[in-house]
């Protein structure tokens, strides 16, 4: 039903959500955009700040960009206005047309111009997602836009591994703390993922950190 004084955007989002539940085909014709994953081996290194700054820069360059927060505890509410349906509503319907469902709840930040999704209802909504669930959401988020920036926590598991393999670009964020440097050295020397991502990796040396010698092929990018 259409009622007086309803927002057109609200009506469109509702229609997309209803349509996505019954339509199983591919809704996008523009193809899938670039996938950038932002990760770091230690908490508090500035991963979210780097992810948001990078995403905002892409918007300034006229690229339609989506910020997707997959951290165990979401940072979305700290940076963006909260309204509309939670991204949890999509997690519950991954057997529907996820691309349309995401378009139906996608918000636009009035300051940066980034697309984003209202955070999950609770921690478990993120923690129970399988690697394939995450892959489905990331690929659907990237449809019809130029880029999706995926913000990850500091842990490294099968889900993070899968997203790094899927990504076109991996931004690794390090701060100058000994904790961050030691964990990064362990990641490079003890896990084969480093060899798999080093050709598509950008090393963001945050807060004055120096580029570790372990990553000679990485591109150091200082951020403030």
C-alpha positions in Angstrom: 0.0 0.0 0.0 1.2 3.5 -0.8 0.2 6.1 1.8 0.4 9.9 1.9 3.7 11.4 2.9 5.7 8.1 2.6 9.3 8.4 1.5 9.9 7.1 -2.0 13.2 5.5 -0.9 11.4 3.6 1.8 8.9 2.3 -0.7 11.7 1.2 -3.1 13.6 -0.6 -0.4 10.5 -2.5 0.7 9.7 -3.5 -2.9 13.2 -4.7 -3.5 13.1 -6.8 -0.4 9.8 -8.4 -1.3 11.0 -9.0 -4.9 14.3 -10.5 -3.8 12.4 -13.2 -1.7 10.7 -14.6 -4.8 13.2 -13.8 -7.6 16.2 -16.2 -8.0 17.8 -14.8 -11.1 20.7 -12.4 -11.5 19.5 -8.8 -11.0 22.7 -7.0 -11.9 23.8 -6.2 -15.4 26.7 -4.0 -14.5 28.9 -6.8 -13.3 30.9 -7.2 -10.1 33.1 -4.4 -8.8 36.6 -4.7 -7.3 36.9 -6.4 -3.9 39.3 -4.9 -1.3 39.8 -6.6 2.0 41.3 -4.6 4.9 43.0 -6.7 7.7 45.7 -6.6 10.3 47.1 -9.1 12.7 46.5 -7.0 15.9 43.6 -5.1 17.3 43.6 -1.3 17.5 46.0 -0.8 14.6 43.5 1.5 12.8 42.0 -1.0 10.3 38.6 0.6 10.3 40.0 4.1 9.9 42.1 3.0 7.0 39.1 1.2 5.4 36.9 4.2 5.7 39.5 6.6 4.5 40.2 4.4 1.5 36.5 4.0 0.7 35.9 7.8 1.0 38.8 8.4 -1.4 37.3 6.1 -3.9 34.0 8.0 -3.7 35.9 11.3 -4.3 37.2 9.7 -7.5 33.6 9.1 -8.6 33.6 5.4 -7.8 30.5 3.9 -6.3 31.9 2.2 -3.2 30.3 0.0 -0.5 31.7 -0.3 3.0 31.0 -3.8 4.4 31.9 -4.4 8.1 32.6 -8.0 9.0 34.3 -7.3 12.3 33.2 -9.5 15.2 31.8 -6.4 16.9 30.6 -3.9 14.3 32.0 -0.3 14.1 29.2 0.9 11.8 27.1 2.7 14.6 30.2 4.7 15.6 30.7 6.2 12.1 27.3 6.2 10.3 23.7 7.2 11.0 21.7 4.1 11.9 18.3 3.5 10.3 16.4 1.0 8.2 16.8 -2.7 8.4 19.8 -4.4 9.9 22.1 -6.4 7.7 21.0 -9.3 9.9 17.8 -9.4 7.8 19.9 -10.4 4.8 21.8 -13.1 6.7 18.5 -14.8 7.5 17.6 -15.1 3.8 20.8 -16.1 2.0 18.9 -18.6 -0.1 17.0 -15.6 -1.7 18.4 -13.0 -4.1 21.0 -11.5 -1.8 22.0 -8.8 -4.3 18.5 -7.3 -4.3 18.1 -7.8 -0.6 21.3 -5.8 0.0 20.2 -3.1 -2.4 17.0 -2.8 -0.5 18.7 -2.0 2.9 21.8 -0.2 1.6 22.2 3.3 3.1 24.3 6.3 1.9 26.4 8.3 4.3 25.6 12.0 3.7 29.2 13.1 4.6 31.4 10.7 2.8 29.0 9.4 0.1 29.9 5.8 1.0 27.3 3.1 0.8 27.0 1.1 4.0 24.7 -1.3 5.9 23.2 -0.9 9.3 25.1 -3.1 11.7 24.0 -6.6 12.7 21.5 -7.1 15.6 23.9 -9.0 17.7 27.4 -10.6 17.7 26.2 -14.0 16.8 24.8 -12.9 13.5 28.4 -12.4 12.3 30.1 -15.2 14.2 27.9 -18.0 12.8 28.4 -17.0 9.2 30.2 -19.7 7.2 33.0 -18.9 4.7 30.5 -19.5 1.9 28.0 -17.2 3.6 30.5 -14.4 3.7 31.5 -15.0 0.1 27.9 -14.8 -1.0 27.4 -11.5 0.8 30.7 -9.9 -0.4 30.0 -10.9 -4.1 26.4 -9.6 -3.9 27.6 -6.3 -2.3 30.0 -5.8 -5.2 27.4 -6.2 -7.9 26.5 -2.9 -9.6 29.2 -0.8 -7.9 32.8 0.0 -8.6 34.2 -1.4 -5.3 33.4 -3.0 -2.0 35.7 -2.5 1.0 35.5 -5.3 3.5 36.6 -4.4 7.0 37.8 -7.5 9.0 38.8 -8.1 12.6 42.3 -9.1 13.7 41.6 -12.9 13.9 42.7 -15.2 11.1 40.5 -18.2 10.3 39.0 -20.0 7.3 36.6 -17.1 6.6 39.4 -14.5 6.5 41.5 -16.9 4.4 38.6 -17.3 1.9 38.0 -13.6 1.6 41.7 -12.9 1.0 41.7 -15.4 -1.8 38.6 -13.8 -3.2 39.8 -10.2 -3.0 41.4 -8.3 -5.8 43.4 -6.3 -3.3 44.4 -6.8 0.4 45.3 -3.9 2.6 47.3 -5.0 5.6 47.3 -2.4 8.4 50.2 -2.3 10.9 50.9 0.1 13.7 54.4 0.6 15.3 53.6 -1.5 18.4 55.7 -4.5 19.1 52.6 -6.6 19.3 51.6 -5.8 15.7 55.2 -6.3 14.4 55.7 -9.7 16.1 52.3 -11.0 14.9 53.0 -9.8 11.4 56.3 -11.6 11.4 54.6 -14.8 12.5 52.0 -14.5 9.8 54.6 -14.0 7.1 56.8 -16.9 8.3 54.3 -19.4 9.5 51.4 -19.2 7.1 51.3 -19.8 3.4 48.7 -17.1 2.9 51.4 -14.5 2.8 52.8 -16.0 -0.4 49.3 -16.1 -1.9 48.5 -12.4 -1.3 51.8 -10.6 -1.5 51.4 -9.7 -5.2 48.1 -8.0 -4.5 48.9 -6.6 -1.0 49.3 -3.0 0.1 50.9 -2.5 3.4 49.5 0.5 5.3 52.1 1.5 7.9 49.8 3.4 10.2 50.7 5.9 13.0 54.3 6.2 11.9 55.0 2.5 11.7 57.9 1.4 9.5 57.6 -1.2 6.8 58.8 -4.6 8.1 61.7 -6.2 6.2 59.6 -9.4 5.9 57.4 -7.8 3.2 59.9 -6.5 0.6 57.3 -6.5 -2.2 54.6 -4.8 -0.3 53.8 -1.1 -1.0 54.0 1.0 2.1 51.2 3.5 2.5 51.4 5.8 5.5 48.0 7.1 6.9 47.1 9.6 9.6 
